[in-house]
Amino acid sequence: MKKIIIPILLFGALMSACQQKLSYQNTSLPPEERAADLVQRLTLEEKVSLMQNNSSAVPRLGIKPYNWWNEALHGVARNGRATVFPQAIGMGAAFNDSLLHVVFTAVSDEARAKNHIARRDSSYKIYQGLTFWTPNINIFRDPRWGRGQETYGEDPYLTSQLGMAVVRGLQGPEDSQYDKAHACAKHYAVHSGPEWNRHSFNTEDIDPRDLWETYLPAFKDLVQKAGVKEVMCAYNRFEGSPCCNSDRLLMQILRDEWGYEGLVVSDCGAIYDFFEEGRHGTHKDKADASSAAVLSGTDLECGDAYKSLADAVRQGKIKEFDLDRSVSRLLKARFELGEMDETTPWDAIPDSVVNCHAHQALALRMARETMTLLQNKNNLLPLKAGMTVALVGPNANDSVMQWGNYNGFPGHTVTLLEALRKRLPEEQLIYVPGALYAEGFVPKHKKEEMKQMKPLDAASLLKQVDHADVVIFAGGISPLLEGEEMKVDVQGFKGGDRTDIELPAIQRQLLKALKVAGKKVVFVNFSGSAVGLEPETQTCDAILQAWYPGEAGGTAVADVLYGDYNPAGRLPVTFYKNVGQLPDYEDYSMKGRTYRYFEGTPLFPFGHGLSYTTFAYGKAEVKDGCLLVPVTNTGSMDGDEVVQLYLNRPDDANGPRKTLRAFKRVHIPTGATRTVSLPLTEETFNWWDTATNTVHPLKGSYKLLYGGSSDDRALQTMMYEF
């Protein structure tokens, strides 16, 4: 009997051992413990294969393929159908971090749904994952930068607040067992053009004050306050070293000073810039460059230079345990997302959420909030019922323009032409096609259409709009002219950037002709950057800045033009009169740049935006750590006001003229008064201390300037002793 029992017991023990989970398979353990267990089971070659964006499978350990490269700048991008919200710069103009959080909660819903679909199909392609390389929190220091449209503007505080809202919306509640998605703060650091030489450009001699007060605060806040899970190092050099090899940026500041524990990913192809001819040229070859990047803290490469790391280990350029540190961070992130497990609670998000009716409505709500009314002579807007309207301009019927860059593909995009056709009887709308963006430029998606007609000239235009009461000119530029490192052979544009900031001459000529003919003109400017519109302030009666407004943009513009929505967007950038007001593009000093340091008179200041109603500010008071500002709607229409608080330190001659420290968008019915509470914390008074060359809450006297714009004429002032 004993001879029978013993083999049975041994077999049972063996089966129990086989069924017992290994530590990395145990979902009850913390992600870092699971990662630590798994990394020591990997071979050198397997570790290397996990350190590139197109990460290989390791079947023997149950690791599936994964592509880290995914985009969601203003909606899930490059992965088929998705809700396309307004471009980032437009959402910056909304000055509404609460709404931005709602938007990116919707984006992460769609991200999870699309990821579920891909996983069910055993598809692990690029753009199907959960690690999103957004937000872009670089400072839009110069309107010539083509990628400025991807940012939230020129102000560090606004950028920080909106960037944190994006991170929190994407990553989900902090107390969830699994992160909903991962966000990435990019491009770290001191990166904002030029596009055409970004692979060789060196940002050097950066004033320490500019570094700590302008270029780094948003990154610090996203790391320390929002818990961003990824940071992307930039293409450029910083103080002579490629950013992805900068010990000062990646080790001293990011990890040692700020306590960052997440992963660092290179921008795509950035490691090749270390050694390729005509680029940085700081390293000898792939193995040399890859080793240096990993040792500086770049855990993941977008590209394939890291394939050389196994040879680099064998050559003694780097030790395997140096790779272990990076691989552990990567595996931890995958465990945090539940990507290594069979199911997560996020699997309950249905496929039907993608571009659903609720998200389409949210896209319209956000598009409305981005609309920024710059000029409205004689209250031409809102337009009166019964007017005959002529619609002209290159952006009147261009859905691709509305998507911006880094975009998804909505089920339907409402252009301004479609929105007006839905709103007006046929006899009240004259559509005049054929207007060009710029001389010699026709977008690829418009080439077939333009073959059927001659480019619009002034004589033809005037003939066709003769009977119109008002002309709506939908002009501006296009993300096919300004953007990321692109080939553009058009006057005024270079490599994705702009060489001047004027409206293209061909549009300017048409607007001038309309003025000479005595036509009332509403100019709707679509762009991702500030345009020098000084002549247009004379030729046009009203100017509406519409940005790149996403799938519902046409409806949002029409709603503003006809008064169904009262605009309250505010400029997140300064609109200069012309390029002559700007310093050298490649000079990263903040002197003379942005509303904080610009000494001249701008065309339209940062924070500017008109309404169809009027607001009156009462006397503010400080109480319980807040500035309480009474605001009354003194007009005849309900509307939003964006209350803004700026600080100035009178004894700091070299500091900013003023700098934003709080804002709140608030809805106020006509005749009502709202007391808006703006926090005054110690951090509000973070200031550059010349005695220590650091930023910290600095005691002293401050001017508190509050109102509806950064324009001194719109601000009230009180002194405050901190």
N, C-alpha and C positions, 0 to 999 in steps of 0.2 A: 504493500500500500504506500509506504514512504517513498519507494522508488518512483511511483507515479506522481505523487504530490510535488516533489521537488522540481522536476522538469516543468510542471504547470506553473509553479510560482516563479521560476526563472523566466519563463515565456511572458508571464504577466508583467513582470518588472521591466523586461525589455520593451514590451509594447507601450508601457507607461512612459518610459524614457523617450521613446520615439515621438509620442504624442505631445510631450511637454514642449512648450514654446521656448525658443531661444530668446534672449533678452531683447534683441532688436525687433522681434515679432510681437512683443508684449505691449499691447496698446495702453495698458495701465501705467507704464513707466514714462517718465518725462522724456521729451524728444532728445535732449542732450545725452541721456543715458543710452537710449536706443541707438543713437548715432555713434557713440563711443564703442559700443559692442560691435556694430556692423563694420566700422572702418577697420578694425583689427582682423577681420575675416577676409579682407580684400587683398588681391595681389597688387603689385606695383602697377602693372598694366591696366588693371581694372580701375584703380584710383585715378590714373591719368585720364581714362576714358570718361570719367564722371565730371571732369573739370572743364569741359567745353560746353557751349550752349546746347549743342546737339548731343545730349548725353546718352551713352550706349546702355543697353540692357546688360544685366549680369544674371542670366537665368538661374544659375546654380544657387543664388541667394535670394531669388524672387524679386530682383530689382528690374523694373520695367524701363523701356526707353523713356526719355523725357527731354523736351526742348524748352529751355529756359527763356527763349526769346518770344515774348508776347507783348502786345501793345494795347493801351486803353487810354489814350490821351484825353479823348472826349467821347468815350464809348468804346466798346470792344472793337478793335481794329484789325483789318486784314484777314478776317476770318468769316467772310460771308455776311449774311444779314445780321444787322444789329441796329439799335437805336443810335442815331448820330446827333449828339448834343452840339451846341455851339462850340466853336474852337476855344481853346483855353483862354486866349486874350480877351475874348468876348465875355466869358464867365468871370474873368477878372473885373470887367466893367460892371458886373451886377453888384459887386461889393456885398455879397451875401454868402458867408461861409456856411450858414445853416442849410441853405438850399443846395449848396455844392455838396454837402454831406449826403443829402437825400439823393442827388443825382448819382453820386458814386456808389451809393448803396444799390441803386438800380443797375448800375454798370456791373457791379460784382454779382448781382443776381444773374444777369445775362451771361457773365463769364462762367459761373458755375454750371448753368444750364448747358452752355455750348461745350464745356469740358466733359460733362456727363455724356453728351451725344458722341463725342469723339472716343471716349473710353469704351462705351458700349460697342463701338465699331472697331475697337482695338487700333485706333489711329492715334499716333503720337507726333504729329507733324508740327512744324513751326506755327506759332500763333494759336495753338489749341490748348495751351497750358494755363497755369494759374499764377504765374510770376510775371507781373506786369511792370514794364520799364517806364513807369510814369509815377509822379509828376515831374515835369521839367521846371525846376525852381531857380534857374539862372536869372540874373537881373537883366531886364531889357534896358540896358544902359544907353543904347543908340538905336534909333529907328531904322537904320540901314541894315541891321541884322535880320536876315531872312527867317531865322528860326524863332525870332522874338514872339511870333504868333503862338508858339507853343507854351509861352510863359504866362504869368499872371501880372506882368507889368514891371515897372521900374522901381517900385518901392519895396524895401526889405520886409517891412511889417505886413503889408498886404499879401505879399508872396508867401510869407510864413503862415499866416492864418488860413489862407486858401489851400496851401499845400498840405497842412495838417488835416483839413477837412477831407481832402482827397484820400489821404492815407487811411484815415479812420473809416471812411465809407467803403474803401476797397477791402481792407483787412478784417473788418467786422468787429464785433464786441470783443473786448480784451479777455473776458472770462469764458469764452467759448473753448471747448476741448480742442477744436481744430480751427485754424485761421481760415477765413473765407477765401482770401487771396493774399498775395504779397505785393506791396507797392515798392517802388524804387526811387530814391531821391537822386536826380541827375541834373546836370553833369558836373561832378565834383572835381575841380572847382575853378573859379575865376574864368568862366567860359561863356563868351557871348560874341563870337565872331572874330575875324572874318571867316566865312565858310570856305572861301576858295583856298585858304592856306592853313586850315585848322590842323592838318597833319604835320605841320612844321612850325607852327606859331609858338612863340615863347612869351608867356606873360611874366615879365620880370619887373623889378623895381616897383612892386606894388606897395603903395603907402600902407603901413600897418593899420592906420585908421580905416582906410577904404576896405581892407581885407576883413576886419573884424566888425565894422559897422554896416557894411554894404554887401559884400560877397558871401560871407559865411553864416549870418544869423539864421536864414531859413533852413540851411542844412542842420545846424545845431538844434533848432526847434523840432524838426522832423525826427531827429535821432532821439533827443532826450524827452520830448513831450508826447510825440505821436507814436513812437516805437516803430518807425519804419524798418522793414526787414531787409532791404537791400539798398546799397549805394552804388551808383555807377561812376567810375572814374573817367575823366574827360580825355579827349584827344590831345589837347594842347600840352605844352610843357608849362610847368610852374617853377619859377626860379631855377630854370635850367634842366630840371628832370621831368620826363613825361609824367603826367598826373598819376598814371597807373604804376609808377615806379617812385612816387614821391613819399619818402619816409616821413617827411614833415606833415603832409596832408593825411596820409593813410594810417600812420602809426602814432605820431606825436599828438596830432589834433584829434583825429576821428576816434581812435581807440583809447589812447592813454588819457587824453583830457576830457573827452565827451563820454567815454565809457561804452562806446558802440560795440555790440556783440554779434551783429548780423554779418551778412556776407557782402563782399565787394565784387562787382562784376565790371569787366572792361567794356568800354564802348566798342562797337563792332569793328574789328580790324585794328584796334588801337595798339596791340602788341606788335603787329607788323611795322607800325610807325617807328618802333625803337631802332630797327635795323635796315629798313628799306631805303634805297638811295633816293635822295631828294626829300626825305622826311626828317625826322628828328636825328637819326643817325647816331644815337647814343650808345648802341650796343652792336656787337659783332654779328650775331646770327640768331636764329630762332631759339636755340637752347639757352644762349646767354640772356636773351631778352626775357624768355619765359621764366627762367630761374629768378631773375631780378624782380620781375613783377610779383611772383608768388612770395618771395622773401619780404617784399614791401607790403604785402597784405592783399593783393588782388587774387581772390579765391577762384574766380570763374572767368573764363575767357569767352567772349563772343567772337568766334573764329576758330582756327585750328592750329595755331602756332604751339599751343600747349601739348600737342601730340609729341613734341620733342622732349617733354619732361622726363620720360623714362630714361632716355639716353643721357639727359643732363644729370640724373641721379647716378647712373653708372660712371659718368665722367667725373663725378665728385663736385659738380657745380652747385648742387643742392642735395640735402639729405631727405630720405623718404619721410621722416617724421615731420618735416616742413610741409610736405604735401598732406600728411594726415590732418594737420590743423585746418587746412582749407577744406578738405573732403568732409571732415566732421561738421563744419558749418553748412556745407551743401546738403548733407544728409539730414541734419537737424531741421533745415527749412522744409525738406520734403516730408518729414514726419509731422511737422507743425501743420502742414496743409492736409494731412491725411492721404497724400499722394501715394504712400507706400502701403496703405491699408485698403481693405476691400470696400468698406463703406464709411460714410461720414453723415452726420445730420444734414449737411448741406445738399445731400443727394435728393432731398425732398423738394428742392426747387424744380418746378416743372419746365419742360422744354418750351411751353407756351408763353413763358415770360419774355422771350426774346422779341423785341420790337412790338410788345403788346400795346393795347390801347392806352393803358395807364402810363406806360413809358413814353408813348407818342405825345400824350398830354403834358407830361413832365418836360419833354423837349420843347414844346411850345411855351410852357411857363418860363423856362430858363431863357429861351430866345427873346421873349418879351422883356425880361429883366435886363438883358444885355443892351437893349436899344438905348442909344445915347444921343440925345438931341443937342446939337452944338449951336445952332442958330435958328431963329424963328422971327424974321422981320415982320412987323405988323400983324403978328399972330396969324400968318397964313395957314399954319397947321393948328388944329386938325382941319382937313379939307371939308368944305361944305357939300352937303348933298345936292345932287343935280348938276354939278360941274362936269364939263367934258374934259377928260384927262387924256394926255398923250404920254405913253410910256416908251422910253428910248434908253439906250445904253447897253454896253457889253454884258452887264450883270443882270439884265432884266429877266433873262430866262436861262440861267446857267446853274443847274443843280450841282455840278461837280465843284464849282467855285464854293458853294455853300458848305461843302463837306470839310473844307480846310485840308490840312495834311494829317498823316497818321489817323486815317479815318476808317470806319466801317462802311457798310452799304445798306441803307435803309430800304424798307419795302417801298416807300414812296417819298419823294422830296417835293415840297410845295415851293415853287419859285414865285417871285413877285408877280410875274405875268399871270400865272395860274390863280394866285390869290385875288388879283384885281378882276380877272374874268369871272370868278365866282361872286364877287361883290357887286359889280357894275353891269348895267344893261349894255348890250353890244354897242348901241349907238353912243354911249358915253365913254367908250374906251377906244383910243387909237393906239395901236401897237406899231412902232417903227423899228424893224429889225435892221441889222447890218452894221451897227456901230462896233468899232474895233477897240480892244484894250490899248494897244500901242501900235505905232507904225510897224508893219511887217510881222506882227504877232497874231496868230490865230491858234487857240488851243486845239490839240489833236482831236478832241471830241466834237469840235465845232467846224472842222475843215470841210466836211461834206455839205453841211448847211451853207457855209459861206461860198461854196462853189456855185450856188444857185443865184447869187446876187452880187452886186457891186458894193464895196465898202461905202458906208454912209458918208456923204459930205454935207457941208453946211447948207448948200442950196437945196438939195433934196430934202434934208431935214425940215427946213423952214416951210417948204411947200406942203409937206405932209402934216405938220402940226398947226397949220394956219388957223383952223377953227377950234383949237383946244383952248380952254380957259386956263389950264395950268399944265406944265410939263414936268413929269417925274423922270429925272435922269438917274438911272441905276448904273453908276460908274464905279471907279476905283481900280483896284488891281486884282490879282488872282494868286492862289497858292501855286499855280504853275509858273508864276514869275518870281515870287518870293518863297523861299523854303530852304530845304537842306541840300547843300552841295549839289546843285543841278546845273546842267548845261543850258544857258539862256543867252541868246545872241540878240538882245534888244537894248536899245539905248536907255540908259538909266538903271540897268540891272547887270549884275556880274556874279556868276557862280552860285546863285541863290540869294545873294545880298542885293542891296540897291546902292547905286553910286550917287544918286540924289534922292530927294524925298518928294519931288514935285509930282503932281498929277500928270500922267503922260500927255504930251502936247496935243495929240489928236483929239482927246476928250476935252481938253481945255479950250480948243478952238470951237468945238460945237457949242459949249456952254457960253462962250463969248458971243457967238452968233445969235443964240437965243436971247441973250440980254439986249443986244443991239436991236433985235426985232420987237422988244418990249414984252417978251413973254415972262410970266411968273414961273419960276423954276424951283422945284424941290429936288435937291441933290441928295441921293442916297449913296453914301460912300461905303462900299464893301472892301475891307482890307484887313490884314492881320497886323498892321503897324500904323504909326502916325503918318499922315500924308500932309505935305505942305500945301494948304488950301487957301493961302492968303488971297489970291485972285478970285477964288470961288466965293469968298465972303462978300465980294462985290457983285459978282455975276449971278449969284443964287440968292433967293429969298430965304430959303430954309435949307439946313444941312442936317441930315440924320446919319450918324455913324452906326452902321449895321454889322461891322466885323465880318466873320464867316459864320453865319448864324445857324448852320445845321439843317436838319431835315424839315423843320417847321419854320424856317426863316422867312419865307415869303408871306406866310400868314401873320407872323409877328410884325413885320414891317408894315403891312397893310393895316393891321389893327392900330398901330401907332399913327399912321398917316390919317386915318379917319376917326381917331379919338375913341375907339373901343378900348384902347389901353393907354394910360397916361405914362409916358416914358419917365424913367428915373435912373437910367444907367449913368455911370460916372467914368470919366477917363482914367484908366489905370496907367496911362503914359502921358507925357507932355506932348502936345501938338505944337511943333515949332513952325515959324513962318516959312522958313526955307533952310536949305542945307548950310547956308552961311552962318547960321546960329550955332552950329555944332563944332566941337573940337575934332581933332584927327580921329578917325574911326578906330585906328589900332592903338590909340592911347587909352589905357585902362584907368588912368586917374579919373576920379569923380569930379574934379574941378570943372565947372562950367556945364556939368551934365545933370540931367533930371531936375525936377522941381526943387530938389534938396540943395542943389549947388548952382543952378542956372541963374545968372545975374541979369539977363535980358528980359524982354517982355515977350512971352510966348503968344502964339495965335490963340490957343485954348489951353488953359492950365490943367495940370493933374487934378483929378477930383471934380472937374467941371461937368455939368450936365443940366439941361433945362427941363422944365416941367410945363404942363398945361395949367398948373395952378401955382400959387405963391405961398411961401412959408416965411414966418417971422420968428426970430429967435429971441427969447427972453434972457434975463440975466441968470447965468449959471451959478451954482453953489457947490462946494465940496462938502460931502456928508458921508460918513461911514465908508470911507475909502473909495468913493465914486464921485465923478463929476456929474451933477444932475443938470440937464439942459432942457428947459421948456421950449417946445416947438409948436407953433400954431399954424394950421392950414388956413390962410387968409383968403384963399381963392374960391372959385366956384366949382371945383372938381375934386373928388377924392384922389389922393395920390400918395406915392412913397417919397420919403425924404431920406437921403443918406447923410447922417450926422457924422461929422469928421472931427477928430481931435488931433491937433499938431502941437509939438513942443519946440521951443527955441530956448537956448541958454544964452542970455545977453552977454555974459563974460567970456564966451567962447568965440573969438573972432574967426577961427579957422573951421568951425563946425558947420553943420547944415543950417541953412536959412530957416528951415522948419522941417520937421520930420513927423510922419504919421505915427500915432501911438494907439489909436482906438478908432473904431467906426461902428455904426449900426444903421442898418436899413430898416425903416419903420413906416408902417402904413398909417396915414392920418386922414380921417374923413374931413370933408369941408367944414370949417368952423370949429373943429375940435383942437384941443391942445394935448400933446403927449409930453410927459417928462421922460427924457431919454437918459438912461444911466450908463455912463462910460467908466470902466474900472480905472482906478489910479492905484496900481500896486507898486511895490518896490521896483519890479522889472520895467514898469513904465518909464522910470528914470534911469535906465541903463544908458550910460554916456561914456564917451572916450575920456579917459583920465590921462592927461599928458604927463603926470608925475610918475605913473606906473606903466604907461603904454598898454593899458588893458581897458576893457569895457566892463563896467559894474555900476550898480546904483550909486550915483554920484550926488552927494549933498550939495545944496546951493539953491539959487533963485532961478526959476523957470517962468517963461511965458507959456500959458495955456491958451492956444488959439483954437476956437471951435466955430463951426459953421458948415455950409454945404459945398465947399470947394476949398482948394488950397490958395485960391486968389485972396490976397490980403483984403480986398474990398468986400469979400464975402465972410470975413472972419471977425469974431469978437474976441477980445483979449482980457485975460486976468492974470495977475502975478500969483505965483505959488512958491512957497518955501518948502523944499524937501530936505 
